[in-house]
Amino acid sequence: MKRLNTKMLCRAGVIAALYVVLTWPLGALAFGTMGFQIRPAEALTMLPLFYPEAVPALYAGCLIANIITGNAWDIGLGSLCSLVAALMTLFAGKLIKNTPSKLAAAGLFPVLINAFVIPSVLILGGSAYAGYWFMFASLLLTQAVWVYGLGVPLYFGVRTLRAKGISAFADNCTVKPLEKDGTDRQEHSA
């Protein structure tokens, strides 16, 4: 990863803070203790497609939100899930150029990793009210709602702001409209 400049560091702080602010006020609803995770902050997991600094920001935001709950297993494993999913989303964005394919693949990582691991975390932490497979299915569903239902519109919103050259989103990068084959084309200036 390239060195963080001031803009990137500020953006990472904003992403981490947004994750906490979109998670913490929801209390137990955000942590899946009843089998469903009401966590709109998971839409932010699409941001590594644009910003490498979103990877540590999502980890830090999830870590802080999990520290507030006090579940030791969720602090360690839940935050690690976010880090791994964000890294995989970043790499998917670098490898896949076709926008629909990129969005489909990038969203799979936070959905599947959380659906497989978080039920175990909640069972180990003693806050689970249902069996593993019920929690797996419910987290798969709710993660998909947040990641795809809010994350995809967020992706296109950020992409539009970058194309307009809004400096907080742009990073010396001009984004051309999608090519006819659905691929993204970006030009970076030095």
PyRosetta script that sets phi, psi and omega in degrees:
from pyrosetta import init, pose_from_sequence

init()
pose = pose_from_sequence("MKRLNTKMLCRAGVIAALYVVLTWPLGALAFGTMGFQIRPAEALTMLPLFYPEAVPALYAGCLIANIITGNAWDIGLGSLCSLVAALMTLFAGKLIKNTPSKLAAAGLFPVLINAFVIPSVLILGGSAYAGYWFMFASLLLTQAVWVYGLGVPLYFGVRTLRAKGISAFADNCTVKPLEKDGTDRQEHSA")
pose.set_psi(1, 139.7)
pose.set_omega(1, 178.9)
pose.set_phi(2, -70.5)
pose.set_psi(2, 163.2)
pose.set_omega(2, 179.8)
pose.set_phi(3, -59.9)
pose.set_psi(3, 142.4)
pose.set_omega(3, 178.2)
pose.set_phi(4, -78.5)
pose.set_psi(4, 126.9)
pose.set_omega(4, 171.9)
pose.set_phi(5, -93.6)
pose.set_psi(5, 178.8)
pose.set_omega(5, -175.9)
pose.set_phi(6, -60.1)
pose.set_psi(6, -42.2)
pose.set_omega(6, -179.4)
pose.set_phi(7, -62.9)
pose.set_psi(7, -42.7)
pose.set_omega(7, -179.6)
pose.set_phi(8, -66.3)
pose.set_psi(8, -40.5)
pose.set_omega(8, 178.8)
pose.set_phi(9, -64.9)
pose.set_psi(9, -42.6)
pose.set_omega(9, 177.3)
pose.set_phi(10, -64.4)
pose.set_psi(10, -42.3)
pose.set_omega(10, 179.7)
pose.set_phi(11, -63.7)
pose.set_psi(11, -39.9)
pose.set_omega(11, 177.6)
pose.set_phi(12, -61.8)
pose.set_psi(12, -41.7)
pose.set_omega(12, 178.1)
pose.set_phi(13, -63.5)
pose.set_psi(13, -39.5)
pose.set_omega(13, 178.9)
pose.set_phi(14, -66.8)
pose.set_psi(14, -41.6)
pose.set_omega(14, 179.4)
pose.set_phi(15, -63.0)
pose.set_psi(15, -45.6)
pose.set_omega(15, 178.8)
pose.set_phi(16, -61.6)
pose.set_psi(16, -44.4)
pose.set_omega(16, 179.9)
pose.set_phi(17, -64.4)
pose.set_psi(17, -41.5)
pose.set_omega(17, 177.9)
pose.set_phi(18, -61.3)
pose.set_psi(18, -40.6)
pose.set_omega(18, 179.3)
pose.set_phi(19, -59.6)
pose.set_psi(19, -45.8)
pose.set_omega(19, -179.7)
pose.set_phi(20, -65.3)
pose.set_psi(20, -47.0)
pose.set_omega(20, -176.3)
pose.set_phi(21, -66.1)
pose.set_psi(21, -31.1)
pose.set_omega(21, 178.6)
pose.set_phi(22, -84.4)
pose.set_psi(22, -8.0)
pose.set_omega(22, -178.3)
pose.set_phi(23, -109.7)
pose.set_psi(23, -53.1)
pose.set_omega(23, -171.3)
pose.set_phi(24, -56.4)
pose.set_psi(24, -46.5)
pose.set_omega(24, -176.6)
pose.set_phi(25, -62.9)
pose.set_psi(25, -19.0)
pose.set_omega(25, -179.0)
pose.set_phi(26, -80.3)
pose.set_psi(26, -7.3)
pose.set_omega(26, 175.8)
pose.set_phi(27, 57.1)
pose.set_psi(27, -134.4)
pose.set_omega(27, -175.9)
pose.set_phi(28, -62.6)
pose.set_psi(28, -26.5)
pose.set_omega(28, 178.4)
pose.set_phi(29, -61.4)
pose.set_psi(29, -31.7)
pose.set_omega(29, -177.5)
pose.set_phi(30, -79.2)
pose.set_psi(30, -11.9)
pose.set_omega(30, -172.6)
pose.set_phi(31, -111.9)
pose.set_psi(31, 11.6)
pose.set_omega(31, 170.8)
pose.set_phi(32, 66.5)
pose.set_psi(32, 20.8)
pose.set_omega(32, -177.0)
pose.set_phi(33, -67.2)
pose.set_psi(33, -24.0)
pose.set_omega(33, 178.7)
pose.set_phi(34, -97.8)
pose.set_psi(34, 7.4)
pose.set_omega(34, 179.2)
pose.set_phi(35, 102.2)
pose.set_psi(35, -19.7)
pose.set_omega(35, 178.6)
pose.set_phi(36, -119.8)
pose.set_psi(36, 136.0)
pose.set_omega(36, -176.2)
pose.set_phi(37, -108.1)
pose.set_psi(37, 109.2)
pose.set_omega(37, 178.0)
pose.set_phi(38, -92.0)
pose.set_psi(38, 88.3)
pose.set_omega(38, -173.8)
pose.set_phi(39, -136.2)
pose.set_psi(39, 80.6)
pose.set_omega(39, -179.3)
pose.set_phi(40, -61.6)
pose.set_psi(40, -17.8)
pose.set_omega(40, 178.1)
pose.set_phi(41, -61.2)
pose.set_psi(41, -19.4)
pose.set_omega(41, 179.2)
pose.set_phi(42, -65.1)
pose.set_psi(42, -16.7)
pose.set_omega(42, 174.0)
pose.set_phi(43, -62.0)
pose.set_psi(43, -28.3)
pose.set_omega(43, -179.5)
pose.set_phi(44, -66.9)
pose.set_psi(44, -12.5)
pose.set_omega(44, -179.3)
pose.set_phi(45, -68.0)
pose.set_psi(45, -8.3)
pose.set_omega(45, 174.6)
pose.set_phi(46, -83.8)
pose.set_psi(46, -13.1)
pose.set_omega(46, -176.2)
pose.set_phi(47, -65.5)
pose.set_psi(47, -27.6)
pose.set_omega(47, 175.4)
pose.set_phi(48, -61.0)
pose.set_psi(48, -15.3)
pose.set_omega(48, 175.0)
pose.set_phi(49, -64.8)
pose.set_psi(49, -24.9)
pose.set_omega(49, 178.4)
pose.set_phi(50, -106.8)
pose.set_psi(50, -39.8)
pose.set_omega(50, -167.5)
pose.set_phi(51, -126.3)
pose.set_psi(51, 115.4)
pose.set_omega(51, 176.5)
pose.set_phi(52, -61.7)
pose.set_psi(52, -29.5)
pose.set_omega(52, -179.3)
pose.set_phi(53, -69.3)
pose.set_psi(53, -11.7)
pose.set_omega(53, 176.9)
pose.set_phi(54, -69.7)
pose.set_psi(54, -23.1)
pose.set_omega(54, -179.3)
pose.set_phi(55, -62.7)
pose.set_psi(55, -58.6)
pose.set_omega(55, 178.1)
pose.set_phi(56, -67.7)
pose.set_psi(56, -26.8)
pose.set_omega(56, 179.0)
pose.set_phi(57, -66.6)
pose.set_psi(57, -42.9)
pose.set_omega(57, 178.1)
pose.set_phi(58, -65.5)
pose.set_psi(58, -38.7)
pose.set_omega(58, 176.8)
pose.set_phi(59, -62.5)
pose.set_psi(59, -48.4)
pose.set_omega(59, -178.9)
pose.set_phi(60, -63.7)
pose.set_psi(60, -43.1)
pose.set_omega(60, 179.3)
pose.set_phi(61, -62.6)
pose.set_psi(61, -44.1)
pose.set_omega(61, 178.7)
pose.set_phi(62, -66.0)
pose.set_psi(62, -41.0)
pose.set_omega(62, 179.0)
pose.set_phi(63, -60.0)
pose.set_psi(63, -46.6)
pose.set_omega(63, -179.8)
pose.set_phi(64, -64.4)
pose.set_psi(64, -44.8)
pose.set_omega(64, 179.0)
pose.set_phi(65, -61.5)
pose.set_psi(65, -38.6)
pose.set_omega(65, -180.0)
pose.set_phi(66, -73.8)
pose.set_psi(66, -32.0)
pose.set_omega(66, 176.4)
pose.set_phi(67, -63.0)
pose.set_psi(67, -38.0)
pose.set_omega(67, 179.6)
pose.set_phi(68, -59.9)
pose.set_psi(68, -35.3)
pose.set_omega(68, -179.7)
pose.set_phi(69, -74.2)
pose.set_psi(69, -30.4)
pose.set_omega(69, 179.0)
pose.set_phi(70, 83.9)
pose.set_psi(70, 3.8)
pose.set_omega(70, 176.9)
pose.set_phi(71, -79.1)
pose.set_psi(71, 108.1)
pose.set_omega(71, -174.5)
pose.set_phi(72, -59.0)
pose.set_psi(72, -39.3)
pose.set_omega(72, 179.8)
pose.set_phi(73, -66.8)
pose.set_psi(73, -39.8)
pose.set_omega(73, -179.6)
pose.set_phi(74, -69.6)
pose.set_psi(74, -34.1)
pose.set_omega(74, 178.3)
pose.set_phi(75, -60.1)
pose.set_psi(75, -47.6)
pose.set_omega(75, -177.8)
pose.set_phi(76, -79.3)
pose.set_psi(76, -61.4)
pose.set_omega(76, -173.8)
pose.set_phi(77, -74.6)
pose.set_psi(77, -40.5)
pose.set_omega(77, 179.8)
pose.set_phi(78, -62.3)
pose.set_psi(78, -43.2)
pose.set_omega(78, 178.9)
pose.set_phi(79, -68.5)
pose.set_psi(79, -37.6)
pose.set_omega(79, 177.4)
pose.set_phi(80, -63.9)
pose.set_psi(80, -36.8)
pose.set_omega(80, 175.0)
pose.set_phi(81, -58.3)
pose.set_psi(81, -44.2)
pose.set_omega(81, 179.5)
pose.set_phi(82, -63.3)
pose.set_psi(82, -40.1)
pose.set_omega(82, 179.3)
pose.set_phi(83, -64.2)
pose.set_psi(83, -47.5)
pose.set_omega(83, -179.5)
pose.set_phi(84, -63.7)
pose.set_psi(84, -44.5)
pose.set_omega(84, 179.5)
pose.set_phi(85, -62.8)
pose.set_psi(85, -40.8)
pose.set_omega(85, 179.5)
pose.set_phi(86, -66.0)
pose.set_psi(86, -40.0)
pose.set_omega(86, 176.8)
pose.set_phi(87, -63.2)
pose.set_psi(87, -43.1)
pose.set_omega(87, 179.7)
pose.set_phi(88, -67.2)
pose.set_psi(88, -35.6)
pose.set_omega(88, 176.2)
pose.set_phi(89, -64.6)
pose.set_psi(89, -42.9)
pose.set_omega(89, 177.5)
pose.set_phi(90, -57.8)
pose.set_psi(90, -47.8)
pose.set_omega(90, -178.9)
pose.set_phi(91, -67.9)
pose.set_psi(91, -36.0)
pose.set_omega(91, 176.5)
pose.set_phi(92, -62.3)
pose.set_psi(92, -40.1)
pose.set_omega(92, 178.8)
pose.set_phi(93, -65.0)
pose.set_psi(93, -32.2)
pose.set_omega(93, 179.0)
pose.set_phi(94, -77.5)
pose.set_psi(94, -32.6)
pose.set_omega(94, -175.5)
pose.set_phi(95, -87.1)
pose.set_psi(95, -32.7)
pose.set_omega(95, -174.2)
pose.set_phi(96, -106.3)
pose.set_psi(96, 124.8)
pose.set_omega(96, -178.1)
pose.set_phi(97, -98.7)
pose.set_psi(97, -26.9)
pose.set_omega(97, 179.6)
pose.set_phi(98, -70.6)
pose.set_psi(98, 120.5)
pose.set_omega(98, -172.5)
pose.set_phi(99, -58.2)
pose.set_psi(99, -49.8)
pose.set_omega(99, 179.3)
pose.set_phi(100, -60.6)
pose.set_psi(100, -41.3)
pose.set_omega(100, 178.7)
pose.set_phi(101, -66.2)
pose.set_psi(101, -39.9)
pose.set_omega(101, 179.3)
pose.set_phi(102, -62.1)
pose.set_psi(102, -45.7)
pose.set_omega(102, -179.7)
pose.set_phi(103, -65.6)
pose.set_psi(103, -40.8)
pose.set_omega(103, 179.5)
pose.set_phi(104, -64.1)
pose.set_psi(104, -45.9)
pose.set_omega(104, -178.9)
pose.set_phi(105, -69.5)
pose.set_psi(105, -43.8)
pose.set_omega(105, -177.2)
pose.set_phi(106, -63.7)
pose.set_psi(106, -35.9)
pose.set_omega(106, 179.3)
pose.set_phi(107, -74.2)
pose.set_psi(107, -24.4)
pose.set_omega(107, -179.8)
pose.set_phi(108, -62.1)
pose.set_psi(108, -36.3)
pose.set_omega(108, -174.7)
pose.set_phi(109, -64.6)
pose.set_psi(109, -53.0)
pose.set_omega(109, 177.8)
pose.set_phi(110, -64.8)
pose.set_psi(110, -31.5)
pose.set_omega(110, -179.5)
pose.set_phi(111, -69.1)
pose.set_psi(111, -53.6)
pose.set_omega(111, -175.0)
pose.set_phi(112, -71.2)
pose.set_psi(112, -43.1)
pose.set_omega(112, -179.1)
pose.set_phi(113, -61.3)
pose.set_psi(113, -46.7)
pose.set_omega(113, 178.9)
pose.set_phi(114, -65.7)
pose.set_psi(114, -39.8)
pose.set_omega(114, -178.8)
pose.set_phi(115, -65.1)
pose.set_psi(115, -35.9)
pose.set_omega(115, 179.8)
pose.set_phi(116, -79.6)
pose.set_psi(116, -39.2)
pose.set_omega(116, -170.8)
pose.set_phi(117, -92.3)
pose.set_psi(117, -43.7)
pose.set_omega(117, -172.6)
pose.set_phi(118, -59.8)
pose.set_psi(118, -37.2)
pose.set_omega(118, 175.5)
pose.set_phi(119, -58.1)
pose.set_psi(119, -39.4)
pose.set_omega(119, 177.1)
pose.set_phi(120, -64.9)
pose.set_psi(120, -40.2)
pose.set_omega(120, 179.3)
pose.set_phi(121, -61.5)
pose.set_psi(121, -44.7)
pose.set_omega(121, -178.4)
pose.set_phi(122, -69.3)
pose.set_psi(122, -35.9)
pose.set_omega(122, 177.7)
pose.set_phi(123, -68.0)
pose.set_psi(123, -43.9)
pose.set_omega(123, 178.5)
pose.set_phi(124, -63.5)
pose.set_psi(124, -37.4)
pose.set_omega(124, -179.5)
pose.set_phi(125, -77.8)
pose.set_psi(125, -5.8)
pose.set_omega(125, 177.4)
pose.set_phi(126, 77.6)
pose.set_psi(126, 14.1)
pose.set_omega(126, -178.2)
pose.set_phi(127, -108.9)
pose.set_psi(127, 11.5)
pose.set_omega(127, -179.3)
pose.set_phi(128, -87.0)
pose.set_psi(128, 139.9)
pose.set_omega(128, 179.5)
pose.set_phi(129, -111.6)
pose.set_psi(129, 3.9)
pose.set_omega(129, -177.0)
pose.set_phi(130, -144.0)
pose.set_psi(130, 171.6)
pose.set_omega(130, 178.5)
pose.set_phi(131, -73.9)
pose.set_psi(131, 165.9)
pose.set_omega(131, -176.2)
pose.set_phi(132, -56.5)
pose.set_psi(132, -50.8)
pose.set_omega(132, -172.9)
pose.set_phi(133, -69.8)
pose.set_psi(133, -32.5)
pose.set_omega(133, 173.6)
pose.set_phi(134, -64.7)
pose.set_psi(134, -45.5)
pose.set_omega(134, 179.8)
pose.set_phi(135, -66.1)
pose.set_psi(135, -37.4)
pose.set_omega(135, 176.0)
pose.set_phi(136, -57.6)
pose.set_psi(136, -50.4)
pose.set_omega(136, -178.2)
pose.set_phi(137, -64.1)
pose.set_psi(137, -41.4)
pose.set_omega(137, -178.8)
pose.set_phi(138, -69.8)
pose.set_psi(138, -38.2)
pose.set_omega(138, 177.7)
pose.set_phi(139, -70.9)
pose.set_psi(139, -34.7)
pose.set_omega(139, 175.5)
pose.set_phi(140, -59.7)
pose.set_psi(140, -44.9)
pose.set_omega(140, 179.7)
pose.set_phi(141, -66.4)
pose.set_psi(141, -51.3)
pose.set_omega(141, -175.8)
pose.set_phi(142, -69.2)
pose.set_psi(142, -37.0)
pose.set_omega(142, 176.2)
pose.set_phi(143, -62.0)
pose.set_psi(143, -42.8)
pose.set_omega(143, 179.6)
pose.set_phi(144, -61.6)
pose.set_psi(144, -38.8)
pose.set_omega(144, 178.5)
pose.set_phi(145, -61.3)
pose.set_psi(145, -48.0)
pose.set_omega(145, -176.4)
pose.set_phi(146, -72.5)
pose.set_psi(146, -44.1)
pose.set_omega(146, -176.1)
pose.set_phi(147, -69.9)
pose.set_psi(147, -46.7)
pose.set_omega(147, -178.0)
pose.set_phi(148, -88.5)
pose.set_psi(148, -41.8)
pose.set_omega(148, -177.2)
pose.set_phi(149, -66.5)
pose.set_psi(149, -38.6)
pose.set_omega(149, 177.2)
pose.set_phi(150, -105.7)
pose.set_psi(150, -32.5)
pose.set_omega(150, -176.2)
pose.set_phi(151, -68.9)
pose.set_psi(151, -39.2)
pose.set_omega(151, 179.5)
pose.set_phi(152, -66.8)
pose.set_psi(152, -46.6)
pose.set_omega(152, 174.2)
pose.set_phi(153, -61.1)
pose.set_psi(153, -36.0)
pose.set_omega(153, 175.7)
pose.set_phi(154, -61.1)
pose.set_psi(154, -43.4)
pose.set_omega(154, 177.8)
pose.set_phi(155, -55.7)
pose.set_psi(155, -49.9)
pose.set_omega(155, -177.9)
pose.set_phi(156, -69.5)
pose.set_psi(156, -32.9)
pose.set_omega(156, 175.3)
pose.set_phi(157, -63.9)
pose.set_psi(157, -47.1)
pose.set_omega(157, 178.6)
pose.set_phi(158, -64.7)
pose.set_psi(158, -40.4)
pose.set_omega(158, 179.4)
pose.set_phi(159, -61.1)
pose.set_psi(159, -40.5)
pose.set_omega(159, 178.2)
pose.set_phi(160, -65.7)
pose.set_psi(160, -43.6)
pose.set_omega(160, 179.1)
pose.set_phi(161, -64.3)
pose.set_psi(161, -37.1)
pose.set_omega(161, 176.1)
pose.set_phi(162, -65.7)
pose.set_psi(162, -41.5)
pose.set_omega(162, -179.9)
pose.set_phi(163, -64.7)
pose.set_psi(163, -31.3)
pose.set_omega(163, 178.2)
pose.set_phi(164, -79.5)
pose.set_psi(164, -8.6)
pose.set_omega(164, 178.3)
pose.set_phi(165, 81.1)
pose.set_psi(165, 20.0)
pose.set_omega(165, 177.3)
pose.set_phi(166, -62.6)
pose.set_psi(166, 119.6)
pose.set_omega(166, -166.9)
pose.set_phi(167, -61.8)
pose.set_psi(167, -32.6)
pose.set_omega(167, 179.7)
pose.set_phi(168, -64.7)
pose.set_psi(168, -22.1)
pose.set_omega(168, -177.3)
pose.set_phi(169, -108.6)
pose.set_psi(169, -14.0)
pose.set_omega(169, -164.2)
pose.set_phi(170, -87.2)
pose.set_psi(170, -43.8)
pose.set_omega(170, -178.7)
pose.set_phi(171, 55.5)
pose.set_psi(171, 48.0)
pose.set_omega(171, 178.8)
pose.set_phi(172, 54.3)
pose.set_psi(172, 35.9)
pose.set_omega(172, -175.7)
pose.set_phi(173, -128.9)
pose.set_psi(173, 126.2)
pose.set_omega(173, 174.3)
pose.set_phi(174, -103.4)
pose.set_psi(174, 133.8)
pose.set_omega(174, -178.2)
pose.set_phi(175, -107.7)
pose.set_psi(175, 121.3)
pose.set_omega(175, 176.5)
pose.set_phi(176, -82.4)
pose.set_psi(176, 159.7)
pose.set_omega(176, 175.3)
pose.set_phi(177, -58.0)
pose.set_psi(177, 160.3)
pose.set_omega(177, 179.6)
pose.set_phi(178, -59.2)
pose.set_psi(178, 142.5)
pose.set_omega(178, 173.9)
pose.set_phi(179, -71.5)
pose.set_psi(179, 167.4)
pose.set_omega(179, -178.2)
pose.set_phi(180, -62.2)
pose.set_psi(180, -26.1)
pose.set_omega(180, 179.2)
pose.set_phi(181, -86.2)
pose.set_psi(181, 5.0)
pose.set_omega(181, 177.1)
pose.set_phi(182, 85.6)
pose.set_psi(182, 11.8)
pose.set_omega(182, -178.4)
pose.set_phi(183, -92.0)
pose.set_psi(183, 151.2)
pose.set_omega(183, 175.7)
pose.set_phi(184, -85.4)
pose.set_psi(184, 141.3)
pose.set_omega(184, 173.8)
pose.set_phi(185, -127.4)
pose.set_psi(185, 122.1)
pose.set_omega(185, 179.1)
pose.set_phi(186, -124.6)
pose.set_psi(186, 142.0)
pose.set_omega(186, 175.3)
pose.set_phi(187, -116.6)
pose.set_psi(187, 127.9)
pose.set_omega(187, 179.8)
pose.set_phi(188, -104.7)
pose.set_psi(188, 132.5)
pose.set_omega(188, 175.3)
pose.set_phi(189, -103.5)
pose.set_psi(189, 149.6)
pose.set_omega(189, -174.9)
pose.set_phi(190, -79.0)
pose.dump_pdb("model.pdb")
